[in-house]
Amino acid sequence: MGKIRVAIIGVGNCASSLIQGISYYRNAKEGTLIPGIMHTRLGGYRIGDIEFTFGIDIDKNKVGKDLASAIYTKPNNTFKFCEVPRLGVPVVRGMTHDGLGYYLSQIIQKAPGPTADIVRLLRETKTDVVINYLPVGSEEATKWYVEQVLTARCAFINCIPVFIASQKYWQKRFIEKGMPVMGDDIKSQVGATILHRILVNLFNDRGVRLDRTSQLNVGGNTDFLNMLERTRLASKKISKTQARYRRRQHSHRTVRLRRLAHRPEVGVYTPRGQDVRRRTPERRVETRSLGFTELGRGRDRRDPLRQTGA
Ligand SMILES: NC(=O)c1ccc[n+]([C@@H]2O[C@H](COP(=O)([O-])OP(=O)(O)OC[C@H]3O[C@@H](n4cnc5c(N)ncnc54)[C@H](O)[C@@H]3O)[C@@H](O)[C@H]2O)c1
């Protein structure tokens, strides 16, 4: 088998976990139980067959660095469990568009200089797969990158809740190019969403009628800081709700499960360090039918867009 050559859009915390993990498990022995790894070989490929070609970011502290050192650059704060050796591949300047929201733009400074020629780089580095780890709400930026990926004829894995792989329009575009597309949105290996889904399943199996369910996520990284901007969350709510609701559709029993909107309650990152503060939960207005819960009777006073009425 050959190598799988991968480029990453958004060299943040997820990219750090992925790159550290691949380095850590690169020589994992096959046929043994390895904590944290489901498969050492998939479709004939081993973990060590994954190679990185370049990263794309817009943060001035990351652009121009070797990918291996950019993943440890603040505001990234992923736990460092592996010293990744120099990869010899750069982080290049991407296209900002709507990648930086109100909160992220207060702690991230854009790198100077023009946007790199992404299509040319993808071709020259013989990149097979592009992974999208942009911040939630990066609709325009994601679509811009998808166009570059299509032109360069690469596969695309969309790890964020901007709807690409699930949309007929984009599916058709990838089929026309003969390239695969996967997504949308990833789920942590053992995170809140899978735990929630298992609990819903448990109630279902035990014949307990579930009237309401909601998920409260608390975190302290830039992903959570970005999600304070509620206007960026529309697609995240849909994605999270579907993840839990899908399980119910396979149910044999009649269970009334009201889909409630995902509420990323709030880990606030401050440049002074990790400081997770919980906000007073907003009151929820719940409907009896299947559908999204309306949020926000308690106004979010820190949301600048609401303040200006935008
Ligand atoms: N951690 C999880 O378990 C999980 C689960 C599901 C989805 N996700 C999604 O994955 C995405 C990445 O999460 P993260 O924790 O790595 O976020 P992060 O904030 O740590 O990283 C985002 C990176 O994108 C960069 N960026 C912003 N605009 C850009 C642009 N226009 N072009 C190139 N780079 C740009 C930022 O500078 C930053 O380095 C988020 O959308 C998150 O919601 C994460």
Ligand as a Chemical Component Dictionary entry (heavy atoms), coordinates in Angstrom:
data_LIG
# 
_chem_comp.id                   LIG 
_chem_comp.type                 NON-POLYMER 
_chem_comp.pdbx_formal_charge   0 
_chem_comp.three_letter_code    LIG 
# 
loop_
_chem_comp_atom.comp_id 
_chem_comp_atom.atom_id 
_chem_comp_atom.alt_atom_id 
_chem_comp_atom.type_symbol 
_chem_comp_atom.charge 
_chem_comp_atom.model_Cartn_x 
_chem_comp_atom.model_Cartn_y 
_chem_comp_atom.model_Cartn_z 
_chem_comp_atom.pdbx_ordinal 
LIG N1  N1  N 0  -13.150 18.538 19.624 1  
LIG C1  C1  C 0  -14.163 17.803 19.225 2  
LIG O1  O1  O 0  -14.438 16.769 19.790 3  
LIG C2  C2  C 0  -15.003 18.246 18.073 4  
LIG C3  C3  C 0  -16.144 17.527 17.768 5  
LIG C4  C4  C 0  -16.935 17.929 16.688 6  
LIG C5  C5  C 0  -16.558 19.006 15.928 7  
LIG N2  N2  N 1  -15.443 19.715 16.241 8  
LIG C6  C6  C 0  -15.158 20.871 15.414 9  
LIG O2  O2  O 0  -13.859 20.864 14.876 10 
LIG C7  C7  C 0  -13.479 22.218 14.593 11 
LIG C8  C8  C 0  -12.080 22.487 15.104 12 
LIG O3  O3  O 0  -12.080 22.456 16.529 13 
LIG P1  P1  P 0  -10.791 22.922 17.325 14 
LIG O4  O4  O 0  -11.042 22.612 18.751 15 
LIG O5  O5  O -1 -9.560  22.417 16.659 16 
LIG O6  O6  O 0  -10.872 24.512 17.098 17 
LIG P2  P2  P 0  -9.693  25.574 17.277 18 
LIG O7  O7  O 0  -10.337 26.873 17.554 19 
LIG O8  O8  O 0  -8.684  25.063 18.248 20 
LIG O9  O9  O 0  -8.983  25.600 15.829 21 
LIG C9  C9  C 0  -9.459  26.301 14.729 22 
LIG C10 C10 C 0  -8.265  26.757 13.926 23 
LIG O10 O10 O 0  -8.733  27.294 12.689 24 
LIG C11 C11 C 0  -7.949  28.461 12.419 25 
LIG N3  N3  N 0  -8.683  29.271 11.448 26 
LIG C12 C12 C 0  -9.673  30.176 11.662 27 
LIG N4  N4  N 0  -10.102 30.678 10.483 28 
LIG C13 C13 C 0  -9.358  30.088 9.513  29 
LIG C14 C14 C 0  -9.348  30.180 8.091  30 
LIG N5  N5  N 0  -10.211 30.991 7.454  31 
LIG N6  N6  N 0  -8.470  29.436 7.401  32 
LIG C15 C15 C 0  -7.601  28.602 8.042  33 
LIG N7  N7  N 0  -7.584  28.467 9.387  34 
LIG C16 C16 C 0  -8.463  29.189 10.120 35 
LIG C17 C17 C 0  -7.723  29.080 13.765 36 
LIG O11 O11 O 0  -6.654  30.008 13.747 37 
LIG C18 C18 C 0  -7.438  27.846 14.608 38 
LIG O12 O12 O 0  -6.068  27.511 14.534 39 
LIG C19 C19 C 0  -14.530 23.103 15.264 40 
LIG O13 O13 O 0  -15.454 23.534 14.305 41 
LIG C20 C20 C 0  -15.176 22.150 16.240 42 
LIG O14 O14 O 0  -16.486 22.502 16.601 43 
LIG C21 C21 C 0  -14.661 19.357 17.302 44 
# 
loop_
_chem_comp_bond.comp_id 
_chem_comp_bond.atom_id_1 
_chem_comp_bond.atom_id_2 
_chem_comp_bond.value_order 
_chem_comp_bond.pdbx_ordinal 
LIG N1  C1  SING 1  
LIG C1  O1  DOUB 2  
LIG C1  C2  SING 3  
LIG C2  C3  SING 4  
LIG C2  C21 DOUB 5  
LIG C3  C4  DOUB 6  
LIG C4  C5  SING 7  
LIG C5  N2  DOUB 8  
LIG N2  C6  SING 9  
LIG N2  C21 SING 10 
LIG C6  O2  SING 11 
LIG C6  C20 SING 12 
LIG O2  C7  SING 13 
LIG C7  C8  SING 14 
LIG C7  C19 SING 15 
LIG C8  O3  SING 16 
LIG O3  P1  SING 17 
LIG P1  O4  DOUB 18 
LIG P1  O5  SING 19 
LIG P1  O6  SING 20 
LIG O6  P2  SING 21 
LIG P2  O7  DOUB 22 
LIG P2  O8  SING 23 
LIG P2  O9  SING 24 
LIG O9  C9  SING 25 
LIG C9  C10 SING 26 
LIG C10 O10 SING 27 
LIG C10 C18 SING 28 
LIG O10 C11 SING 29 
LIG C11 N3  SING 30 
LIG C11 C17 SING 31 
LIG N3  C12 SING 32 
LIG N3  C16 SING 33 
LIG C12 N4  DOUB 34 
LIG N4  C13 SING 35 
LIG C13 C14 SING 36 
LIG C13 C16 DOUB 37 
LIG C14 N5  SING 38 
LIG C14 N6  DOUB 39 
LIG N6  C15 SING 40 
LIG C15 N7  DOUB 41 
LIG N7  C16 SING 42 
LIG C17 O11 SING 43 
LIG C17 C18 SING 44 
LIG C18 O12 SING 45 
LIG C19 O13 SING 46 
LIG C19 C20 SING 47 
LIG C20 O14 SING 48 
# 
